Amino acid sequence: MTRFTASLGLLLLLATAGCAASPGLDLDAEALLDPESCRGCHPVQFEQWSGSMHAYTGIDPLFLAQLRLGQEDTNGELGDHCISCHSPVAVRAGATVDGSNLPDVPAYLRGVTCAACHQIDSVSRDHNASHVMATDDNLRGGILDPVQNTAHGSVYSFAHDRNSRISSDTCGTCHCVFNKNGVHVERTLHEWRDTVFATGDLTVQTCGQCHMRGVDGVAAVSDGAGRTAEQMPIRRIHDHSWPGVDTAALDFPQRDRQVELIQDELDTTLLARLCVTPIAGGVELVVRLENIRGGHSFPSGSAIDRRVWLELIASADGQEVFSTGVVGDDEAVATTGDPNLWLMRDRHFDADGEPVDFNWLTESVQSDLLPAATTNDPTDPDFYHFVERSWPLYGVSPDRVQMRVRMRAVGLEVLDQLVERAGLDPVVPAEQPTWNLGSTQLTWEGQLGSCVPY
């Protein structure tokens, strides 16, 4: 069986565009769905994408385990709710209905592929995979004057131009999710809309401007009609790596590079301050955290899964006198029983008010995230958006206090449930990294009443 006949739904989809390419074009409608067709002319973009979580999501064992459990918990009512974002081309091609057969779907249809983004014609809503896919021979992008070529039609699209606010809706349609109960369980796009990144007149930063860094280069190395890379126009081209906080658990292309990119992003996301102040009968440890680079809350995305916490250790004469957030790399932070723990995440609850770990069960959300900046005006009270916590210590006076913020993309207790209930390979929890945010690693050894940084 060929890829082209693998799915009746795919045939029906392609019938609207015609199975053959338009006159003068090399790629037919099926080939336009295959990332390998893009590789020859766009090798840099293909390499970056191939190591990204967009490419990985089609084989991600963590996602597949969550999908299996979600279908089981909802008796199949979850339907295409998850898979429509995690493998949109496969759904639109009719190769899968609910993702239950995703491992058997042709590889070129799985994940968030080139076509999954560049065949988006418009966005009908800003959430829940509400992007409208084109069925013509044109691929859409943010270049105003695309080079016409022999491979496919090329057209400019506001929905893909990172300098356009509209482009954020293109990302947000999958990064803003309401569950089947109507609860807003992932809010990244809506978080961004309330920030100075979205509302500033001269400082607008769209999703693409932050998550797709630009460099000067050629968008394609050939036009198929004889022009070489040296003859192609210089453009502002954009990185297709999209580092976030999730990483591949399997052996996957450019995994080490993704880890480096994520660490670089995390190291400068927060601004931290640590103060030790005298109080009656002791001292008070005061930690301030401010989300200075995130264009949305921190953490964001599937914040029910995220675990961001403060580790704080005070000592006197070399002896520990207080600690919170000291968690082993193989220990689930949410189950430590630490009464002083500062844990940043979303907590979800069912209809009875009981905590749940999976968003298809969610009826309400309690959020404890670090907000993003909403104004650049220092005279506006909202300019100060830091969050501060304090811990009083009585009868002791530490001479050394250390802190750092740590993060896991998915809580180990969630992963353990997926191992037990959904057949997740135990190697996945073992491969889960624990990140240390560089800008938050501070040591105080000063006079009472002082802070670091000063």
SULZIPE-V54598 format. One record per helix or strand of 3 or more residues. SS is the DSSP state (h for helix, s for strand). FROM is the first residue (numbers start at 1). TO is the last residue. Records with the same first field share a line. If there is no record, write none. Layout:
SS = FROM-TO + FROM-TO
//
This chain:
h = 3-5 + 8-15 + 31-33 + 36-39 + 43-50 + 53-56 + 61-73 + 83-86 + 88-92 + 102-104 + 107-109 + 114-118 + 158-160 + 166-175 + 188-193 + 196-199 + 207-211 + 229-231 + 255-267 + 333-335 + 359-361 + 381-383 + 412-422 + 427-431 + 438-440
s = 120-123 + 131-133 + 138-141 + 153-156 + 176-178 + 184-187 + 214-217 + 235-238 + 270-279 + 282-291 + 307-316 + 319-324 + 343-349 + 364-368 + 387-394 + 400-408 + 442-444 + 450-452
//
